[in-house]
Amino acid sequence: MIWSRIVAVETSTSIAGTRPAPFAARTSRIEITARQSGDRIVATVRDTGAGIPPDALTRIFEPFYTTKDVGQGTGLGLAITYGIVQEHGGDIHAANVAGGGALFTIDLPAS
């Protein structure tokens, strides 16, 4: 079984907030899906924003890593998420999507 939800939002930055979009405002999509694959649950979150800068992809889950200005973020959100997913026996990955946007994939045990 596959569960899916698509949301259209008016935005001027990507979902990760890492880079401004090429123009002031645009309608972007956020797609959230989940499916069971054997004894695993695979959930994805995909957007149509600017994506994640390539140099950030290798560091995005590090504690205190942020692309935001000083005082605008602690860089803990994705690090905490990574830890929670790992504690539950899962994995989380981030990637850019061809044509634009970011994709986060979470793989967890079903039980």
N, CA and C atoms as an extended XYZ file, in Angstrom:
333
Properties=species:S:1:pos:R:3:atomname:S:1:resname:S:1:resid:I:1 pbc="F F F"
N         0.841       -1.175        0.000 N   MET     1
C         0.000        0.000        0.000 CA  MET     1
C         0.892        1.246        0.000 C   MET     1
N         0.501        2.251       -0.748 N   ILE     2
C         1.236        3.513       -0.817 CA  ILE     2
C         0.319        4.635       -0.365 C   ILE     2
N         0.824        5.473        0.529 N   TRP     3
C         0.104        6.660        0.958 CA  TRP     3
C         0.814        7.861        0.363 C   TRP     3
N         0.074        8.831       -0.121 N   SER     4
C         0.685        9.989       -0.769 CA  SER     4
C        -0.093       11.247       -0.455 C   SER     4
N         0.618       12.343       -0.312 N   ARG     5
C        -0.002       13.655       -0.087 CA  ARG     5
C         0.825       14.687       -0.836 C   ARG     5
N         0.174       15.516       -1.639 N   ILE     6
C         0.853       16.581       -2.376 CA  ILE     6
C         0.284       17.907       -1.917 C   ILE     6
N         1.167       18.842       -1.621 N   VAL     7
C         0.767       20.159       -1.142 CA  VAL     7
C         1.406       21.208       -2.044 C   VAL     7
N         0.616       22.166       -2.527 N   ALA     8
C         1.161       23.295       -3.296 CA  ALA     8
C         1.278       24.481       -2.353 C   ALA     8
N         2.428       25.121       -2.357 N   VAL     9
C         2.655       26.261       -1.473 CA  VAL     9
C         3.274       27.408       -2.261 C   VAL     9
N         2.990       28.619       -1.830 N   GLU    10
C         3.629       29.803       -2.410 CA  GLU    10
C         4.895       30.045       -1.596 C   GLU    10
N         6.042       30.059       -2.253 N   THR    11
C         7.299       30.137       -1.519 CA  THR    11
C         8.342       30.940       -2.273 C   THR    11
N         9.333       31.405       -1.526 N   SER    12
C        10.463       32.066       -2.165 CA  SER    12
C        11.781       31.391       -1.802 C   SER    12
N        11.729       30.281       -1.072 N   THR    13
C        12.923       29.502       -0.752 CA  THR    13
C        12.599       28.032       -0.880 C   THR    13
N        13.635       27.204       -0.904 N   SER    14
C        13.408       25.766       -0.957 CA  SER    14
C        12.909       25.279        0.392 C   SER    14
N        12.426       24.041        0.433 N   ILE    15
C        11.910       23.494        1.683 CA  ILE    15
C        12.985       23.462        2.759 C   ILE    15
N        14.222       23.214        2.376 N   ALA    16
C        15.307       23.172        3.344 CA  ALA    16
C        15.768       24.577        3.723 C   ALA    16
N        15.293       25.603        3.010 N   GLY    17
C        15.671       26.976        3.318 CA  GLY    17
C        17.125       27.276        3.019 C   GLY    17
N        17.744       26.496        2.140 N   THR    18
C        19.170       26.634        1.928 CA  THR    18
C        19.555       27.654        0.866 C   THR    18
N        18.679       27.909       -0.102 N   ARG    19
C        19.005       28.867       -1.161 CA  ARG    19
C        17.747       29.588       -1.600 C   ARG    19
N        17.870       30.852       -1.965 N   PRO    20
C        16.693       31.527       -2.501 CA  PRO    20
C        16.300       30.944       -3.849 C   PRO    20
N        15.019       30.946       -4.108 N   ALA    21
C        14.537       30.511       -5.406 CA  ALA    21
C        14.960       31.526       -6.464 C   ALA    21
N        14.962       31.140       -7.729 N   PRO    22
C        15.435       32.046       -8.771 CA  PRO    22
C        14.568       33.289       -8.966 C   PRO    22
N        13.369       33.293       -8.423 N   PHE    23
C        12.545       34.490       -8.517 CA  PHE    23
C        11.788       34.666       -7.207 C   PHE    23
N        11.221       35.826       -6.995 N   ALA    24
C        10.670       36.211       -5.694 CA  ALA    24
C         9.618       35.261       -5.144 C   ALA    24
N         8.659       34.861       -5.921 N   ALA    25
C         7.630       33.954       -5.417 CA  ALA    25
C         7.251       32.971       -6.505 C   ALA    25
N         6.953       31.758       -6.111 N   ARG    26
C         6.556       30.745       -7.064 CA  ARG    26
C         5.726       29.704       -6.352 C   ARG    26
N         4.966       28.967       -7.096 N   THR    27
C         4.219       27.873       -6.507 CA  THR    27
C         5.092       26.638       -6.566 C   THR    27
N         5.334       26.064       -5.414 N   SER    28
C         6.147       24.857       -5.322 CA  SER    28
C         5.289       23.711       -4.840 C   SER    28
N         5.776       22.521       -5.068 N   ARG    29
C         5.074       21.327       -4.608 CA  ARG    29
C         5.902       20.643       -3.538 C   ARG    29
N         5.212       20.104       -2.552 N   ILE    30
C         5.817       19.226       -1.562 CA  ILE    30
C         5.031       17.927       -1.627 C   ILE    30
N         5.722       16.839       -1.885 N   GLU    31
C         5.073       15.544       -1.993 CA  GLU    31
C         5.598       14.641       -0.890 C   GLU    31
N         4.685       14.057       -0.117 N   ILE    32
C         5.043       13.156        0.969 CA  ILE    32
C         4.422       11.801        0.658 C   ILE    32
N         5.246       10.765        0.626 N   THR    33
C         4.741        9.420        0.362 CA  THR    33
C         5.263        8.458        1.423 C   THR    33
N         4.546        7.394        1.634 N   ALA    34
C         4.979        6.314        2.516 CA  ALA    34
C         4.466        5.000        1.941 C   ALA    34
N         5.294        3.966        2.030 N   ARG    35
C         4.879        2.659        1.538 CA  ARG    35
C         5.573        1.586        2.361 C   ARG    35
N         4.945        0.448        2.423 N   GLN    36
C         5.572       -0.683        3.087 CA  GLN    36
C         6.255       -1.526        2.036 C   GLN    36
N         7.497       -1.895        2.311 N   SER    37
C         8.278       -2.741        1.420 CA  SER    37
C         8.827       -3.896        2.264 C   SER    37
N         8.118       -5.012        2.250 N   GLY    38
C         8.506       -6.146        3.094 CA  GLY    38
C         8.370       -5.777        4.560 C   GLY    38
N         9.469       -5.888        5.296 N   ASP    39
C         9.444       -5.568        6.720 CA  ASP    39
C         9.921       -4.137        6.995 C   ASP    39
N         9.887       -3.277        5.971 N   ARG    40
C        10.348       -1.892        6.104 CA  ARG    40
C         9.245       -0.924        5.689 C   ARG    40
N         9.292        0.272        6.252 N   ILE    41
C         8.451        1.395        5.832 CA  ILE    41
C         9.387        2.423        5.206 C   ILE    41
N         9.078        2.860        4.009 N   VAL    42
C         9.891        3.857        3.317 CA  VAL    42
C         9.034        5.099        3.116 C   VAL    42
N         9.470        6.210        3.687 N   ALA    43
C         8.776        7.494        3.550 CA  ALA    43
C         9.673        8.453        2.797 C   ALA    43
N         9.077        9.256        1.932 N   THR    44
C         9.840       10.271        1.201 CA  THR    44
C         9.161       11.620        1.326 C   THR    44
N         9.992       12.657        1.332 N   VAL    45
C         9.523       14.041        1.263 CA  VAL    45
C        10.295       14.670        0.120 C   VAL    45
N         9.571       15.181       -0.874 N   ARG    46
C        10.195       15.756       -2.070 CA  ARG    46
C         9.597       17.129       -2.319 C   ARG    46
N        10.432       18.078       -2.702 N   ASP    47
C         9.929       19.401       -3.062 CA  ASP    47
C        10.415       19.787       -4.448 C   ASP    47
N         9.919       20.907       -4.951 N   THR    48
C        10.331       21.402       -6.269 CA  THR    48
C        11.092       22.711       -6.137 C   THR    48
N        11.724       22.917       -4.991 N   GLY    49
C        12.484       24.143       -4.752 CA  GLY    49
C        13.843       24.107       -5.435 C   GLY    49
N        14.759       24.894       -4.910 N   ALA    50
C        16.087       25.044       -5.496 CA  ALA    50
C        17.011       23.870       -5.196 C   ALA    50
N        16.622       22.989       -4.296 N   GLY    51
C        17.472       21.858       -3.946 CA  GLY    51
C        18.469       22.221       -2.863 C   GLY    51
N        19.387       21.318       -2.624 N   ILE    52
C        20.400       21.464       -1.583 CA  ILE    52
C        21.741       21.693       -2.270 C   ILE    52
N        22.493       22.725       -1.849 N   PRO    53
C        23.802       22.937       -2.478 CA  PRO    53
C        24.658       21.670       -2.369 C   PRO    53
N        25.354       21.294       -3.437 N   PRO    54
C        26.137       20.053       -3.430 CA  PRO    54
C        27.115       19.945       -2.262 C   PRO    54
N        27.757       21.046       -1.878 N   ASP    55
C        28.703       20.970       -0.762 CA  ASP    55
C        27.994       20.746        0.566 C   ASP    55
N        26.711       21.078        0.655 N   ALA    56
C        25.947       20.865        1.888 CA  ALA    56
C        25.463       19.420        2.004 C   ALA    56
N        25.281       18.733        0.889 N   LEU    57
C        24.766       17.360        0.926 CA  LEU    57
C        25.621       16.434        1.778 C   LEU    57
N        26.919       16.622        1.774 N   THR    58
C        27.807       15.743        2.544 CA  THR    58
C        27.806       16.078        4.024 C   THR    58
N        27.287       17.256        4.391 N   ARG    59
C        27.338       17.695        5.788 CA  ARG    59
C        25.975       17.954        6.414 C   ARG    59
N        24.913       17.782        5.666 N   ILE    60
C        23.587       18.239        6.069 CA  ILE    60
C        23.097       17.649        7.398 C   ILE    60
N        23.566       16.458        7.768 N   PHE    61
C        23.116       15.833        9.011 CA  PHE    61
C        24.088       16.041       10.174 C   PHE    61
N        25.143       16.822        9.966 N   GLU    62
C        26.107       17.108       11.041 CA  GLU    62
C        25.505       18.091       12.037 C   GLU    62
N        25.711       17.828       13.350 N   PRO    63
C        25.233       18.790       14.351 CA  PRO    63
C        25.880       20.162       14.145 C   PRO    63
N        25.097       21.193       14.267 N   PHE    64
C        25.502       22.598       14.181 CA  PHE    64
C        25.855       23.063       12.774 C   PHE    64
N        25.709       22.209       11.772 N   TYR    65
C        25.938       22.662       10.402 CA  TYR    65
C        24.691       23.398        9.920 C   TYR    65
N        24.884       24.595        9.414 N   THR    66
C        23.772       25.370        8.880 CA  THR    66
C        24.250       26.223        7.712 C   THR    66
N        23.357       26.504        6.803 N   THR    67
C        23.654       27.424        5.705 CA  THR    67
C        23.007       28.774        5.961 C   THR    67
N        22.324       28.892        7.102 N   LYS    68
C        21.631       30.136        7.436 CA  LYS    68
C        22.598       31.135        8.057 C   LYS    68
N        22.179       32.403        8.073 N   ASP    69
C        22.970       33.451        8.694 CA  ASP    69
C        23.063       33.226       10.199 C   ASP    69
N        24.098       33.775       10.815 N   VAL    70
C        24.282       33.683       12.260 CA  VAL    70
C        23.026       34.190       12.966 C   VAL    70
N        22.571       33.430       13.948 N   GLY    71
C        21.382       33.803       14.697 CA  GLY    71
C        20.082       33.349       14.067 C   GLY    71
N        20.136       32.753       12.876 N   GLN    72
C        18.920       32.337       12.182 CA  GLN    72
C        18.631       30.844       12.302 C   GLN    72
N        19.546       30.094       12.841 N   GLY    73
C        19.343       28.658       12.989 CA  GLY    73
C        20.498       28.032       13.727 C   GLY    73
N        20.223       26.928       14.418 N   THR    74
C        21.276       26.266       15.193 CA  THR    74
C        21.937       25.131       14.444 C   THR    74
N        21.318       24.657       13.380 N   GLY    75
C        21.880       23.532       12.653 CA  GLY    75
C        21.666       22.211       13.369 C   GLY    75
N        20.629       22.136       14.186 N   LEU    76
C        20.369       20.906       14.926 CA  LEU    76
C        19.197       20.092       14.393 C   LEU    76
N        18.310       20.691       13.631 N   GLY    77
C        17.090       20.012       13.195 CA  GLY    77
C        17.338       18.697       12.480 C   GLY    77
N        18.146       18.699       11.437 N   LEU    78
C        18.394       17.469       10.692 CA  LEU    78
C        19.303       16.516       11.456 C   LEU    78
N        20.189       17.046       12.297 N   ALA    79
C        21.040       16.183       13.129 CA  ALA    79
C        20.180       15.417       14.137 C   ALA    79
N        19.218       16.086       14.742 N   ILE    80
C        18.304       15.430       15.683 CA  ILE    80
C        17.450       14.403       14.947 C   ILE    80
N        16.944       14.775       13.786 N   THR    81
C        16.147       13.852       12.974 CA  THR    81
C        16.955       12.600       12.653 C   THR    81
N        18.199       12.786       12.234 N   TYR    82
C        19.091       11.661       11.912 CA  TYR    82
C        19.229       10.737       13.119 C   TYR    82
N        19.452       11.310       14.297 N   GLY    83
C        19.613       10.516       15.511 CA  GLY    83
C        18.364        9.721       15.855 C   GLY    83
N        17.207       10.345       15.739 N   ILE    84
C        15.945        9.663       16.037 CA  ILE    84
C        15.729        8.499       15.069 C   ILE    84
N        15.966        8.735       13.790 N   VAL    85
C        15.789        7.674       12.789 CA  VAL    85
C        16.757        6.523       13.071 C   VAL    85
N        18.019        6.828       13.393 N   GLN    86
C        19.011        5.800       13.701 CA  GLN    86
C        18.611        5.001       14.945 C   GLN    86
N        18.116        5.682       15.977 N   GLU    87
C        17.698        5.009       17.212 CA  GLU    87
C        16.557        4.028       16.972 C   GLU    87
N        15.791        4.237       15.933 N   HIS    88
C        14.685        3.347       15.604 CA  HIS    88
C        15.067        2.315       14.540 C   HIS    88
N        16.372        2.157       14.298 N   GLY    89
C        16.850        1.138       13.366 CA  GLY    89
C        16.687        1.505       11.911 C   GLY    89
N        16.630        2.810       11.633 N   GLY    90
C        16.410        3.251       10.261 CA  GLY    90
C        17.557        4.026        9.674 C   GLY    90
N        17.322        4.516        8.493 N   ASP    91
C        18.275        5.340        7.743 CA  ASP    91
C        17.541        6.525        7.152 C   ASP    91
N        18.252        7.630        6.984 N   ILE    92
C        17.712        8.805        6.297 CA  ILE    92
C        18.762        9.301        5.319 C   ILE    92
N        18.309        9.669        4.136 N   HIS    93
C        19.212       10.159        3.092 CA  HIS    93
C        18.615       11.403        2.454 C   HIS    93
N        19.491       12.287        2.005 N   ALA    94
C        19.073       13.489        1.279 CA  ALA    94
C        19.729       13.473       -0.093 C   ALA    94
N        18.999       13.960       -1.087 N   ALA    95
C        19.520       14.017       -2.454 CA  ALA    95
C        18.821       15.143       -3.193 C   ALA    95
N        19.424       15.548       -4.291 N   ASN    96
C        18.777       16.489       -5.203 CA  ASN    96
C        18.083       15.705       -6.302 C   ASN    96
N        17.006       16.254       -6.801 N   VAL    97
C        16.210       15.612       -7.844 CA  VAL    97
C        16.543       16.271       -9.178 C   VAL    97
N        16.709       15.469      -10.219 N   ALA    98
C        16.944       16.018      -11.552 CA  ALA    98
C        15.788       16.953      -11.907 C   ALA    98
N        16.094       18.115      -12.391 N   GLY    99
C        15.069       19.092      -12.730 CA  GLY    99
C        14.763       20.052      -11.589 C   GLY    99
N        15.369       19.844      -10.419 N   GLY   100
C        15.192       20.754       -9.295 CA  GLY   100
C        14.452       20.140       -8.131 C   GLY   100
N        14.845       20.544       -6.958 N   GLY   101
C        14.187       20.075       -5.751 CA  GLY   101
C        15.060       19.155       -4.935 C   GLY   101
N        14.592       18.885       -3.732 N   ALA   102
C        15.290       18.000       -2.800 CA  ALA   102
C        14.410       16.801       -2.501 C   ALA   102
N        15.053       15.696       -2.136 N   LEU   103
C        14.355       14.469       -1.778 CA  LEU   103
C        14.975       13.903       -0.522 C   LEU   103
N        14.154       13.716        0.522 N   PHE   104
C        14.579       13.062        1.742 CA  PHE   104
C        13.881       11.715        1.789 C   PHE   104
N        14.650       10.656        2.063 N   THR   105
C        14.111        9.305        2.153 CA  THR   105
C        14.416        8.744        3.533 C   THR   105
N        13.370        8.261        4.207 N   ILE   106
C        13.504        7.650        5.531 CA  ILE   106
C        13.065        6.197        5.395 C   ILE   106
N        13.922        5.293        5.844 N   ASP   107
C        13.666        3.862        5.782 CA  ASP   107
C        13.678        3.340        7.219 C   ASP   107
N        12.552        2.790        7.677 N   LEU   108
C        12.409        2.313        9.053 CA  LEU   108
C        11.877        0.882        9.083 C   LEU   108
N        12.206        0.145       10.148 N   PRO   109
C        11.588       -1.170       10.289 CA  PRO   109
C        10.084       -1.018       10.511 C   PRO   109
N         9.280       -1.933        9.957 N   ALA   110
C         7.836       -1.838       10.091 CA  ALA   110
C         7.375       -2.190       11.502 C   ALA   110
N         8.163       -2.953       12.238 N   SER   111
C         7.750       -3.304       13.602 CA  SER   111
C         8.755       -2.830       14.628 C   SER   111
